[in-house]
Amino acid sequence: MNSIDVIILNFHEVRRRSIKVWTSIPEEKLHWKPDHEAMSCLEMIRHVLESEHYYHLAIKNRGSLSVFNSPFEHRPFTTVTDELAFAEPYRNQFIDTIKTFSEEDLEDIKIDRTDAGYIRDLGDMLLRVAYHESVHAGQLLDYLRSADVPRVRVWD
């Protein structure tokens, strides 16, 4: 197994565990949020899916996008299943892009996000994308605890 394979495995594992959390949220709690300034559970799921698409485009662009026309932006929130189905082609394109990179690309390609305060190697950037999703999975677990909803076991 090479580094690209490990990165893809990590993306699959993070998403598998996120889906366990996301699909465990009772329908009546999808719009719950801990305070008026926070994202709701469903908004956070959308944020993760939309951000992955943005990061994919930024990686292809080798840096931040000056304009991001999000296909997620004007879609009404419905269900977790619907959000996942809508995002699936974008996810598949992202994974396919990762498969095109070589071991050398992970160090040689730089992603310029100076607008966000950093320039990173491609390998670092890919790990950051997966980490972003992981953080939000943990945040949603905390939401569920706060909303007195039983939490699914993600460590299987």
Backbone as a ProteinNet text record, in pm:
[ID]
protein_1_A
[PRIMARY]
MNSIDVIILNFHEVRRRSIKVWTSIPEEKLHWKPDHEAMSCLEMIRHVLESEHYYHLAIKNRGSLSVFNSPFEHRPFTTVTDELAFAEPYRNQFIDTIKTFSEEDLEDIKIDRTDAGYIRDLGDMLLRVAYHESVHAGQLLDYLRSADVPRVRVWD
[TERTIARY]
85.8	0	90.2	66	145	71.1	133.4	75.8	-59.8	-75.7	-204.2	-312.7	-281.1	-378.4	-417.3	-320.1	-348.1	-435.4	-407.2	-488.1	-632	-649.3	-784.7	-854.1	-782.5	-840.1	-885.5	-804.8	-842.3	-969.6	-979.8	-1102.3	-1223.3	-1209.4	-1322	-1360.3	-1260.2	-1287.9	-1352.8	-1302.8	-1362.2	-1507.2	-1532.9	-1670.8	-1760.3	-1708.7	-1789.6	-1834.5	-1743.9	-1777.9	-1868.2	-1845.8	-1935	-2076.3	-2089.5	-2222.6	-2289.9	-2213.2	-2271.2	-2331.1	-2256.9	-2306.3	-2425.6	-2409.8	-2513.9	-2646.9	-2640.4	-2765.1	-2824.2	-2750.3	-2804.6	-2884.5	-2878.5	-2949	-3098.5	-3179.7	-3324.1	-3375	-3470.6	-3523.3	-3566	-3625	-3672.8	-3558.1	-3436	-3319.9	-3230.1	-3263.3	-3177.4	-3161.7	-3260.8	-3253	-3216.9	-3181.9	-3141.7	-3002.7	-2984	-2852	-2840.8	-2719.3	-2702.5	-2732.3	-2722.2	-2756.5	-2789.4	-2839.4	-2888.1	-2777.2	-2652.1	-2541.9	-2477.5	-2508.5	-2446.9	-2516.6	-2447.5	-2511.8	-2600.8	-2709	-2790.4	-2716	-2764.3	-2702	-2697.1	-2809.1	-2814.7	-2729.4	-2725.1	-2637.6	-2490.4	-2454.6	-2316.4	-2281.9	-2374.6	-2353	-2334.3	-2420.3	-2408.1	-2273	-2234	-2106.4	-1990.1	-1989.8	-1882.8	-1880.5	-1996.5	-2004.3	-1965.5	-2015.4	-1984.8	-1837.4	-1782.3	-1641.8	-1550.5	-1586.1	-1505	-1501.2	-1614.3	-1618.7	-1530.7	-1539.7	-1453.8	-1306.1	-1269.5	-1129.1	-1082.7	-1169.2	-1134	-1098.5	-1183.5	-1157.8	-1032.6	-1011.9	-892.5	-765.9	-772.7	-657.2	-629.2	-734.2	-714.6	-659.4	-699	-656.1	-517.9	-468.4	-342.3	-349.5	-471.2	-488.4	-634.1	-658.6	-794.4	-861.2	-991	-1069.2	-1110.3	-1098.8	-1144.8	-1297.2	-1358.5	-1504.8	-1540.7	-1637.1	-1685.4	-1836	-1879.9	-2022.5	-2062.7	-2114.1	-2144.1	-2273.8	-2268.7	-2392.4	-2483.1	-2430.1	-2506.7	-2585.3	-2543.9	-2588.8	-2740	-2809.2	-2952.3	-3043.2	-2984.2	-3064.2	-3135	-3261.2	-3328.3	-3273.5	-3271.1	-3230.8	-3344.4	-3311.6	-3414.7	-3374.1	-3305	-3265.5	-3116.4	-3062	-2921.9	-2900.8	-2991.6	-2980.4	-2977.5	-3062.6	-3066.1	-2936.3	-2886.2	-2759.5	-2646.2	-2640.7	-2535.2	-2548.1	-2670.1	-2691.5	-2650.8	-2684.2	-2647.3	-2495.6	-2428.5	-2284.1	-2202.6	-2263.6	-2188	-2107.1	-2163.9	-2080.6	-1960.6	-1977.4	-1866.7	-1759.5	-1804	-1711.7	-1633.8	-1703.6	-1637.1	-1533.9	-1566.9	-1471.2	-1347.8	-1369.4	-1257.3	-1165.7	-1223.7	-1143.5	-1070	-1137.2	-1072	-954.4	-968.7	-857.9	-740.8	-768.6	-660.9	-584.9	-655.9	-592.2	-495.7	-509.8	-421.4	-286.4	-273.7	-149.7	-47.4	79.1	189.2	240.4	325.1	389.6	464.8	533.7	611.3	520.5	403.6	308.9	271.8	266.1	225.4	317.5	443.2	538	561.5	560.3	599.6	490.2	364.6	254.7	224.3	220	188.2	48	-27.3	-162.3	-153.6	-173.1	-156.4	-288.8	-299.5	-417.4	-371.3	-286.9	-236.6	-351.7	-463.1	-580.7	-632.5	-608.5	-648.6	-530.2	-413.4	-298.4	-198.1	-203	-106.7	-85.2	30.1	62.3	107.8	49.4	80.1	110.9	188.7	208.5	74.7	58.7	-64.5	-97.6	0	-26.1	-82.1	-23.5	-71.7	-214.7	-240.3	-373.5	-478.6	-446.7	-542.8	-575.4	-474.4	-500	-584.5	-564.8	-645.6	-793.3	-818.2	-957	-1026.9	-960.9	-1020.4	-1034.5	-936.8	-942.1	-1059.8	-1085.3	-1199.1	-1328.5	-1348.2	-1468.8	-1470	-1355.1	-1346.6	-1384.3	-1335.8	-1367.2	-1518	-1582.2	-1726.6	-1804.5	-1751.6	-1816.9	-1815	-1701.6	-1692.3	-1783.4	-1792.2	-1880	-2025.7	-2063.6	-2201.4	-2227.8	-2129.2	-2145.9	-2171.2	-2102.4	-2125.9	-2265.6	-2308.5	-2445.6	-2545.7	-2525	-2619.5	-2619.6	-2503.2	-2497.3	-2575.4	-2554.8	-2623.9	-2774.4	-2815.9	-2959.2	-3019.1	-2939.5	-2982.5	-3027.7	-2949.6	-2975.6	-2865.7	-2899.3	-2795.6	-2698.8	-2570.3	-2468.3	-2433.1	-2415.5	-2374	-2225.6	-2188.3	-2048.8	-1969.5	-1875.6	-1797.9	-1670.7	-1628.6	-1506.9	-1540.1	-1555.3	-1589.9	-1470.3
-117.4	0	123.4	215.1	338	452.3	569.6	684.3	726.8	722.1	759.4	663.1	534.4	434.7	459.5	494.5	521.1	645.9	749.1	871.5	841.3	764	727.6	642.4	548	467.3	556.5	654.9	747.4	823.4	872.4	941.4	849.9	725.4	631.7	602.6	585.7	557.5	676.8	795.3	914.2	928.1	910.3	924.2	814.3	692.3	582.4	614.4	667.2	699.6	822.3	919.1	1035.9	991.4	904.1	855.9	784.4	710.4	646.4	752.3	861	968.5	1037.4	1076.6	1153.1	1078.2	950	873.2	832.5	853.6	821.7	938.2	1052.6	1170.6	1154.6	1155	1143.6	1259.2	1229.6	1330.5	1458.3	1442	1560.2	1643.6	1591.5	1665	1720.3	1696.7	1742.4	1894.1	1967.2	2113.5	2170.7	2082.2	2125.1	2188.2	2291.4	2350.9	2401.3	2405.2	2438.6	2584.1	2673	2813.6	2876.3	2998	3060.8	3094.4	3099.7	3131.6	3007	2890.9	2766.1	2713.1	2623.4	2550.6	2442.7	2410.5	2296.1	2168.9	2054.5	1927.3	1913	1938.7	1923	2027.8	2148.4	2250.6	2209.6	2146.2	2103	1990.8	1900.3	1793.5	1855.4	1947.5	2018.2	2090.3	2156	2227	2132.8	2014.7	1917.5	1875.1	1842.2	1796.2	1908	2026.7	2141	2179.5	2176.9	2211.3	2113.6	1986.5	1888.3	1921.8	1962.4	2001.3	2124.6	2222.3	2341.1	2300.5	2218.5	2177	2102.1	2019.7	1948.4	2048.4	2147.4	2248.1	2330.3	2361.2	2436.8	2354.8	2226.6	2140.3	2134.9	2120.1	2121	2255.8	2363.2	2499.2	2531.4	2444.8	2465	2583.8	2619.6	2728.5	2768.2	2861.7	2909.2	2958.1	2950.1	2994.6	3139.8	3219.3	3358	3364.1	3265.8	3255.5	3108.9	3083.8	2947.1	2947.3	2889.8	2873.6	2735	2730.9	2603.8	2543.5	2417	2349.8	2320.3	2333.2	2306	2428.8	2545.9	2671.2	2692.1	2667.3	2700.1	2578.6	2466.3	2346.6	2353.3	2319.1	2313.4	2195.4	2211.8	2101.9	2000.8	1874.8	1770.8	1664.2	1561.2	1451.6	1423.7	1350.3	1309.2	1224.4	1133.1	1046.9	1128.7	1229.7	1316.4	1396.8	1447.7	1523.1	1433.7	1312	1218.7	1182	1159.3	1124.1	1239.7	1361.2	1477.3	1493.9	1470.7	1491.1	1377.1	1262.2	1144	1165.5	1224.2	1242.9	1334.8	1435.6	1525.1	1451.1	1367	1285.5	1190.7	1125.6	1032.6	1103.8	1222.9	1301.5	1336.5	1370	1404.1	1283.1	1169	1047.3	1012.9	1027.1	1001.5	1095.9	1221	1316.5	1273	1231.9	1187.5	1070.6	981.6	864.6	903.2	1022.6	1064	1113.9	1139.9	1194	1084.2	1122.1	1030	1055.6	966	984.1	1117.5	1148.5	1272.4	1395.2	1385.6	1498.2	1539.5	1444.1	1474.2	1577.7	1579.9	1678.8	1793.5	1764.4	1865.2	1966.7	1924.6	2016.7	2099.7	2230	2322.9	2379.1	2386.3	2443.6	2578	2684.5	2820.3	2873.8	2876.2	2932.6	3045.7	3133	3244.7	3331.4	3332.7	3406.1	3347.7	3218.2	3151.8	3137.9	3184.5	3187.2	3075.6	3002.8	2894.8	2855.6	2794.9	2722.7	2584.9	2480.1	2344.6	2252.1	2149.5	2041.3	1972.7	1913.5	1841.1	1736	1658	1553.6	1610.8	1719.6	1788.7	1836.9	1895.6	1949.8	1839.6	1726.3	1615.7	1566.9	1559.4	1518.1	1621.6	1750.3	1856.3	1844	1806	1791.6	1682.5	1568.7	1459.9	1500.5	1571.6	1616.5	1710.9	1798.7	1891.1	1813	1707.5	1625.6	1556.4	1506.4	1437.8	1530.5	1653.9	1750.9	1770.8	1785	1808.3	1684.5	1565.5	1444.4	1447.4	1484.9	1497.4	1606.4	1715.8	1825.4	1778.3	1701.3	1650.5	1552.4	1473.7	1385	1467.2	1579.4	1667.4	1729.2	1768.1	1818.1	1715.1	1589.2	1484.5	1466.8	1474.4	1465.5	1581.3	1701.1	1820.1	1811.8	1749	1735.4	1611.5	1543.9	1423.6	1312.8	1295.7	1190.8	1086.4	958.9	855.2	865.4	845.6	853.7	716.2	710.5	588.2	563.1	438.2	402	410.4	503.9	519.9	436.9	389.8	310.7	163.5	115.3	-25.8	-107
0	0	0	-92.5	-97.7	-27.7	-27.3	44.6	-10.9	-141.7	-203	-155.4	-153.3	-106.3	39.1	121.4	263.6	278.6	200	206.1	165	59.6	14.7	120	178.8	286.4	401.6	436.1	543.2	507.4	383.2	341.2	353.4	311.9	320.2	465.8	550.4	691.7	761.8	735	795.9	751.1	621.7	571.6	626.9	635.5	690.2	832.4	910.8	1049.4	1057.2	968.9	964.1	931.7	834.6	795.7	912.4	990.8	1110	1202.6	1223.1	1309.6	1244.5	1119.7	1051.1	1045	1012.3	997.1	1131.6	1238.4	1370.7	1429.6	1365.1	1417.2	1389.4	1493.5	1470.7	1384.5	1299.5	1207.3	1280	1396.6	1469.4	1529.1	1523.2	1575.3	1463.9	1338.4	1228.6	1225.8	1271.7	1270.7	1407.6	1502	1635.9	1629.2	1710.3	1727.1	1869.6	1922.7	2064.9	2098.2	2000	2021.9	1887.2	1889.2	1766	1666.7	1711.7	1621	1559.8	1610.3	1563.4	1438.5	1369.5	1260.3	1320.2	1251.8	1292.3	1251.1	1295.9	1258	1106.3	1040.9	895.1	823.9	877.3	818.1	828.4	937.8	954.3	855.8	835.5	736.6	598.6	563.2	435	427	534.7	538.7	507.6	566.3	542.4	395.8	341.3	202.4	105	130.6	44.1	54.7	173.9	193.1	120.5	122.7	50.6	-98.5	-153	-294.1	-317.4	-228.9	-241.1	-237.1	-139	-125.9	-250.9	-306.8	-429.8	-539.8	-558.9	-662.2	-630.6	-503.7	-464.4	-489.8	-466.2	-493.1	-643	-722.5	-868	-915.4	-849.3	-881.7	-824.1	-736.4	-663.6	-568.8	-531	-435.4	-421	-333.5	-307.1	-434.6	-436.3	-551.7	-532.6	-637.3	-626.6	-630.5	-699	-706.1	-686.2	-598.8	-576.5	-595.3	-705.5	-732	-682.4	-563.3	-500.1	-551.7	-594.5	-634.1	-514.3	-394.2	-272.2	-225.2	-270	-209.7	-206	-314.1	-318.7	-304.8	-265.9	-245.3	-110.7	-107.1	24.1	105.5	236.4	324.1	329.3	313.8	320.3	421.4	376.4	464.4	448.6	541.3	532.5	407.8	381.8	263.9	135.9	127.8	10.6	-2.3	107.8	104.7	54.7	105	62.9	-84.4	-129	-270.5	-361.1	-321.9	-402.7	-408.3	-295.9	-287	-347.9	-368	-412.3	-540.6	-646.2	-766.8	-741.8	-657.7	-625.8	-545.1	-454.7	-375.4	-466.7	-557.6	-649	-735.3	-782	-861.6	-778.6	-651.7	-563.8	-545.2	-514.3	-495	-625.1	-739	-867.8	-890.4	-850.3	-862.2	-776.1	-653.5	-563.7	-627	-693	-755.6	-867.6	-923.2	-1032.3	-982.3	-853.1	-800.1	-775.8	-786.4	-757.5	-616.4	-570.5	-440.1	-437.1	-545.7	-553.3	-546.6	-607.3	-605.7	-464	-373.4	-235.5	-171.2	-211.3	-159	-255.3	-384.5	-484	-515.1	-511.6	-541.9	-418.1	-436.6	-327.2	-348.7	-241.5	-243.5	-171.6	-247	-195	-141.9	-10.9	55.1	146.5	91.6	172.8	223.1	151	199.5	330.2	351.4	475.8	571.9	527.4	617	598.9	486.5	471	324.5	301.5	178.5	225.6	171.9	217.7	100.6	130.5	34.4	11.3	-105.6	-138	-33.1	10	110	238.3	284.1	404.1	382.7	266.3	237.5	236.4	176	173	313.5	399	537.1	610.7	580.4	641.5	602.7	478.3	431.7	512.6	528.1	607.3	753.8	805.7	944.9	967.2	871.4	880.7	903.6	825	841.1	976.8	1020.8	1150.4	1265.7	1259.9	1365	1373.6	1257.6	1259.4	1303.7	1277.9	1329.9	1483.5	1539.5	1685.1	1738.9	1665.5	1706.5	1707.7	1606.5	1603.3	1717.1	1753.3	1869.1	1995.3	2007.3	2120.8	2114.3	1995.1	1977.5	2030.1	1990.1	2030	2181.4	2242.4	2389.1	2451.3	2399.3	2451.9	2431.9	2321.4	2291.9	2358	2440.6	2513.2	2417.2	2311	2211.8	2226.5	2229.9	2237.7	2119.4	2148.2	2045.3	1993	1861.1	1795.3	1827.8	1826.4	1853.6	1723.2	1715.1	1591.1	1591.7	1708.9	1717	1709.5	1589.4	1569.7	1527
[MASK]
++++++++++++++++++++++++++++++++++++++++++++++++++++++++++++++++++++++++++++++++++++++++++++++++++++++++++++++++++++++++++++++++++++++++++++++++++++++++++++

